[in-house]
Amino acid sequence: MGALTWLFQFLLYFLQYQVSASFIGCPRRDQVSASSSSPLSSFASSAHPLCRPDQRSALLQFKHMFTLNNDASSECFDSAIPSYPKTLSWDEKATDCCNWDGITCDGLTGHVVGIDLSCSQLYGTIHPNSSLFLLSHLQRLNLANNYFNKSRISVAFGNFASLTHLNLSFSAFSGSIPSELSLLPKLILLDLSNDDYSRLRIEPLHFKILLKNLTQIQELILVGVNISSGLPESLTNLSSLTALDLSSTGLQGYLPESIFDLPNLQRLVLYGNNDLDINLPKSTWRSGSSLRELDLSYTNLSGKLPDSIGYLNSLNFLILDGCKLQGSIPKSLGNLTQLTLLQLSNNHFSIARNQLSGPIPFNLSGLQNLEVLHLYGNSLSGAIPPLLFTLPSLEDLVLSSNRLTGQIPEFQHDLPLRFIYLNDNKLRGSIPQSISTLVNLTKLSLSSNDLSGVLDLQILKNVEYLSVSNTNLMVVARSNVNNTLPNLRYFYMSTCNIEVFPYFLRALENLEVLDLSNNRIYGQIPKWVGLIGKASLRYLNLSHKRHKATSLGETRYS
């Protein structure tokens, strides 16, 4: 049968080639370009089937259902996906719709099998009788990031029997998700994510049917869809599942622990389900070699973080912010050598009484790939491990709002650090001069610490955000005032006991926010203060408390 099928296709191509040659004439040998030297390539190009007329007509009808509006794809402007009206290329005079932007056709039959109109600035409504549903051969459909004006997801979507990929995310659909989507047996990807929790919902019974029937599903993404029920046990039967994202869906009850046994699961995101109780496995994770991303932030995950987390040796992203975790951070985290992002903020982690290794007990030397470390909003005490400032890939470090003590360690030269937040701790001493080697540093927050000494702004030439409020630091600029911090846009220096306006401020031409509140500045405001930031300054805070007049007849402020 395979040989007969091949022979039939060959004869079909041959007949098409002969017909086309009779109309346009066969080229002479001297007219054939070097790039067409292969008989197979020239033969294939001449046999390309045209778009079916009925499907071309259906696409044009679909195009005319919408107006184009930049705001309809506004979420794309901040992403890597370009936003532009793809349907503008759909020329009504062109007979071959297979060449239109966002359209893919089958190479043999000419049927439209793929539509990608994501970020296409479409504004309008998709009605149940839309011509879209006449394209019965569709295998891939992506309408993400448009604005369909609270359209209902039609039951007609369930008629695309060949569909493998369906993405309707962030396009302002509303109402109840129809159970007919469970009639798509070949579906590999389903993304119905929504940015308004109250807009789109799926009934618990329909959710169970969906999970039971989509036996080939690999990526199930329902961010922001109102589920408001527990997770059916049938979810754990989806052995092909590689990505599950049910963030902010109102899940309740207990997460089946067997979900961690799914053999191919690489991405599990349950962010924002505050009423979902989660217990992590206490022993080896069966899917440990598969998981790449685990995000259980702002769920009802509580107790101690088990040592078993160290078995996830393929993990790249671990995000457990805003849970109720307590006790010490397990040492086994040091085994996750593939980690690039670690976020454990806003929990109740603290240093164990018999622990002498500082607030971060795990072996940092193994985290050579770590780029982001967020541990803010805990009760970590002790000194910052010097090894932390030697990690070769670290870019984003946030240790704010803990109980850290001691001095800031020296920085290893040429670290890629861009953001450092150490505010709201009990750090003391001076700022190490080695901070000047951090040429990529753009944000530095040191406020609300016992820091002292001199901070020369000349060593922070690329900083855009600087906060030294509520410290004893003496901030100076020791070189030519015209070269001081050309990139600084946000500067916070409140509650620092300064008594005069720092003269270096007049050189900050790009400053947008300046906070000098709650200081001891008194007397007249210098005229040059009005020149700070020139036209860019949009926030200036000089507020203070008024005290009694001094013997010199002036009013002092603090």
N, C-alpha and C positions, 0 to 999 in steps of 0.2 A: 504493500500500500504506500509506503514511503517513497518508493521509486516512481510509482504512478503519479503521486501528488507532485513530485518534483518535475516530472515530464510535462504534466498539465500546466504548471506554472511557466515552464520554459516556452511551451507553445503559445501561451497567452502573451508573454513578453514579445515573442517573435512576431506575432500577428500585429501587436500594437506598434512594433518597430517598423514593419512593412507599411502599415497604413500611414504612419507619420512621415515615412520617407517618401511615399507617393505624393504627399502634399507639399512638402518643403524641399524635396530633392535631396539625394545623398551627397555629401560633400566629397569633393575630389581628394585624393591622397595628399596633395600639397596644401590642402586647406585644414588638415587635421593638426591641431596644436600638439606640442610635445607633451603637455600634461594629459592628453587623451590617448597616449600611446598604448595603453592597456585596452584590448578589445572588451574585456569584462566591464571596465569602468565606463566606457562610452556607451556600451549597450545598456547598462543600468540607468544612466542618466536620461537616455532617450525614452525609457520605458516607465518613467515616473507617472503614476496615475494622478489625474486631476481630482480636485474636491468634488464631491457629489453635489449637484445643483440644489437638491432639497435641503441638504445640510448647510450649504452656503446661505440659502434663504433664511433658515432658522437662526443662524448666527447674526445675520443682519437685523432680523426682527428683535433679537435679544439686545443688540447694540442700541436700537432706537427706544428701548424701554427706559433708558437712563440719561440723565444729564451728567456733565463732568464738573466736579467740584474739588478743589484742592483739599478742603477740609475733610472730605470723605475718606481720605487716606492719611490723615494727619499723624497717625501713630508710626507711619513709615519714615517720616522725616528724620527721626532720631535713631533709626536703625540702619543696618548695612544694606537693606533692600531698597532699591531705587523706586521712587514714586513717580509715575508718569502715566498718561492715558493711553494704554495699549490699543484701545479700539479705534484710535485715530488712524491707524494703519490699515483698517479694514475698508479697502476701496471698493465701493459698490460696482465699479466698472470692471474690476478684476474678476476673472472667472475662477481662479484657483485660490480658494480660501486657505489652502495648506501653507501658503507663504505669509499669512497674516501673523502679526505679533501675538504670541500667547497661544497659538493653535498648533496642534500636532496631529498629523494624519497617519493612518496605517499605510505602510509602503506598498502593500499589495492591492488593497481594495479602495484606498482613497477615503475611507470612513474617518470622520473626526473622532479621535480616540483620546485626545488630551486638550484641556482648556486651563490655562494659567492666567487669570486676570487679577492676581493678587496685587495690591497697591496700585490699582488702576484708576482711582479717583471716581468710581462709579457711585452715583447718587440716584436712588429710586427704589422701587418695590419689585420683588420677585413674586408674581402671582402664580397660583396653582396651575393656570393654563399657559404658563410661559413657554415660548418656543424652545427654551433650553431643554425641556424634557422630551423633545422630539429627537434629540441626539442620543439614540438608544445604544450606541456602540462605545460610549465614553468609558474609559478606564481610569483616567485621572481628572479630577476637577478641583481647582483651587480658586476660590473667590475671596480669600482672606483679605482683611484690611481694606474694606470698602464701607459704604453706608447704605444698607438696604432698608432703612426707615421702618424698623420694627416688623419686618416681614416675618411671617410664620415659616418654619421649615416644612415645606410641603411633603405630603406622603408620597408624592411623585418621585422624590429622591430615591425611594426604595425600588424604583423600576429599573435603575441602572444596574442590571444583573452582572455586568462585566467590571464594575467599578472596583478598583483596588485602593485608590487614594481619594479621600474626601476631606477637604479643608474649607470650612466656612467660618473660621475664627475671626473674632473682632470685626464683625461686619454688621452689627446692630440687628441681629435676628432676635425674635422674642417668642413668647408663648411656650408651649410644651413640645418637647422633642418627640416626634412620632415614633411609635414602635416599629413602623415599616423599615426603619434603617437597619433593623436586625435581619432584613431579607436580602442583605448584600453579602453573600457567602464568601466572596473573594476579597473582602475588605482587609487591607493591611494597615492602613493609616486612617484614623478618624480624629479630626480636630474640630471641636465645636466651641472652643474657648470664647469667653464673653467678658467684657469689662464692667458689666452691671449685673450684680448677683440677683437683683430682683426681676431681671428681664427674661432670662431663659431658664427653663427648668426641665427636669426629667422625672417622671413619676417613678416611685420605687419599683412597681411591677414592670414597667417598661425597661428600667435599668437592669433588672434581673434577666429579662428576655434578651436584651442586647448582649449582655455578658455571656449568656448561654449559647447564643447562636453565632457570634463572631469568632469562630474557632481558629481562624487564621490571623487574627489581629496581632500586630506587632507594636503599634504605637497608638495608645488611647489617651487623648489629651482633652480634658473637659474643664479647663481652668475657668472659675467663676460661674459655672453652671449650678443652679440650685438643685442639689440632690437631697439634702436634709433627711438622710436615712443612714443605716449602717451599710457596710460593704458586704454584698452577698458572698457566700462561700464559693460560688461558682467562679469567682474571679481567680481563685487559686488554681483553676483547671486550665487557664490560658497559658499553656507551656511555651507558646511562641512569643509571648509578650516581652518586648525589649524596653519599652518606655511607658510609664504610667504617671500621668500628671493630673491629680485631682485637687489642685490648690483652690482654697477658698470656695468650697462646694457645700459647706455646712454638714459634712459627715459627722455622724454620731456613733456612740457605742464603742466597741473594741475593734481594733484592726486585727484581722486574722494573722497570727504569727506565721502561718504557713505561706504568707505572701512573700516572705523572705527566702522561701525555698524554690521560687520560680527559677528554672535553670538558666534562662536567657535574659533575665531582667538586668538591664544596665542603668536605667534611670528611674528613680522612685521619688516623686515630689508630692508631698501632702501638706504643703505650707498653708497656714491660716485656718486650719480646722480645729478650733479651740476645744471642741467637745469630743474630739476623737482620742480615746485612750490607746496608748501605744506601749507595748512591752517589747524591748529588743531582745533577741536571742542571747542567752547566757553562755552558750557554748558555740562551737564552730558554726559559722553561717554556711549553709549548703551552697548558696549562690555567691559566696564570697569572691570567687574569681571573676564574676561577671559585673558586679555593681561598679559603675563609674561615678554616679552622682546620687547622693542621698540627702534629701532636704525634708526635714520633719519640723521646721521652724513653726513656732506659735501653734503647737498642738499640745495635748495633755500628756506629753512625755515627761515622766517624773522619776524620782529616785536617783540612783547612781548610774553613771554611764558605765556599762559593763566592759570588762577587759576584752570581751569578744570582738569589740569594734576593731581591734588590731588585726583581725583575720581578713579584713576587706582590703587585701593588698593591691587591688587594682583601682582603688578609689581615687578619683581626681578632685571631687567636690564633696565636702562634708559640711552641712549647714544645719545646726541645731539651735538657732537663736530663739529666745523668748519662750523657752520651755520651763520646766520646774526641776531641772537637774541640779543635784547638790553633791557635796563631798568633794573629793579631789579629782582632778583631771587624770584619767588613767594613763599610766606609763606606756601602755601598748600603742598609743597614738603615734609614738615614734617609729612604729613599724610600717606606717603608711607612706612609703617612700615615693609613691606616685602622686601624692597630694599636691595640688596647686592652690587650693582654696580651703581654709579652715575657719569656720565661724561658730563660736560657742557663746555669743554675747547674750546679755540679759537673762542669766541663769543665777544659780546660787552656789557656784563653784567657790571653794575656799581652799586654803592650804591646810594640809593635815598637820596636826600638832607635832608629830614625830618626823616631819618632812623637813629636810634642811637644804633642798636643792632649789628653792625659790618657787615662784608662782607657777612656773611651767615645768612640771616634773618629767615630761617625756623627753626622750633623747632627740634634741634638735638637730644633731649632726646628720641624721638620716633624712631630713626634710630638705634636700638640696633643690627640689623643684617648687617649693612653696613660694607662692607669689602674694597671697592675701592671708593675713592672720588678724581676726577680730575676736577679742576676748573682753570687750568693754561691758560694764554693767554687772560685774560679779563682785566677789568679796576676796579677790586674790591679794595676798600680802607677800612681803619679802622683797628681795631685790630683783631687778630685771636681769636675767641671765646674760652675761656678755656674749655668749655664743649666738644669741638671737640677732645681734648686729653684725654677724658674719655670714648669714645665709645668702648665697650668691644670687638667688632669684627673687628675693623679697622686695615687693613694690609698695604694698599697702599694709601698714601696721597700726592697729587701733587697740590701745590698752587703757582707754579712758575709764573713769569712774570705778576704780578699784581702791586698794589700800597699799599700793606699791610704795616701798621706801628705798632709801639708799640713793646713790647717784646714777645719773644716766651713763651707761657704759660708752666706751669709745666705739666709733663706727669704723668698720673696715673700709678701706679706700675703694671708691668706685662702685659702691652698691647701687642697684637700680631704684632705691627707695624714692617714691613720689609723694606718699602721704604718711605723716607721722602724727598720731594723736595720743598724747600722754597726759592730757588734762585731767583734773579732779583726782589726784592721787596725793601722796605725801613725799614726793621726790624732793631731794635737797641737793645743795651744791651748785656748781656752775655748769654751763653748757659746754660739752667737749668741743675743742677746736676742730676735731676731725669731722664735724658736721659740714664743714666747708667743702668736703670732698664729694658730697651728695649732689652732683650737678643736675640730677633730675628732680630734686625736691621742689614741689610746688605748694604743698600745704603742711603747715607746722602749727600744732596747738599744744602749748605748754601751760596753759592757765590753771589757776587754783592748785599750785604746788608751793613748796618752800624753797624754790630755786632762788639763787642770788648770784652776784657777780655781774660781769659786763657781757652784754650781747651786742656784738658789732654787726650791724645790718649788712655790712659789706661782704660778709661770708655767706649771705643768703640771697645772692643776686637773682636767682630764678624763682623765688617764692612769690606766689600769688595771694596766699591766705596765711596770715600770721596772727596768732592770739597768745599774748603774754599777760593777760589780765590776772589780777590778784596774785602777783608774784613780787619778789623783791629784786627782780632783774633791773639793771640799769641799761637801757637801750640807747645805743649811740650809733653814729655813722661817721667814721673817722677819716674818710677820704673825700674827694671832691663831691660836693653836694649834688651836682648835676648828674652824677652817675649812680645815685643811690636807688636801689630797688626799682628798676624801670617797669617790672611786671606786677608789683604789689597793687592789689585791688581791694583787699579786705584786711583791715588792721584794727585789732582790739587790744587796748592798753588801759582798761578801766581798773580802778582800785589798785593803783601802783604807787601812791604817795608822791606823784610828781607835782611840782609846784609851778612850773613854767611850761609853756608850749614848746615841745621839742622842735628845734629849728630845722632839723632834717625833713620835717613834714612838708615843707614848702616845695621840696623837689619831687614829691610823689604825684606826678602828672596824671597817672591813670587810676588814682584812688577812687573807689566807688563807695566804700563804707569806712567810716572812722569813728571809733568809740573811745572817748577819753573821759567817760563819766566816773563819778565818785573818786576824783582825785583832789589835790589841794591847790589847784590853780586859782590864783586870785589876781585882782587888778583888771586892767583893760585887755580886751582881746586884740592881739596884733592885727594890723590891717592885712598882712600877708596870709592870714588864715583863710581869708576869702578867696585866695588864689589856689588853695589846695585842690588838687584834682581838676582844676579849671572847670570844664563843662561836664566831666564824668561823675563828680561827686553827687550822690543821691541820698546819702544818709550821714548825718553828723550828730553825734550825741555828746553834749558837754554838760549834761545835767549833774546837779550836785546839791548838797544841803547848805542852807544859809545859816551862818553863825553871827554872833554879835560883832559889831564893828571893833576893829583893833584901835590901839592908841594912836596909830598913824592916820586915822580917819578913813581907812579903806575897809571894805567888806571882804572877809576871807571866806572861801568856800572849801568844802571838802566832800 
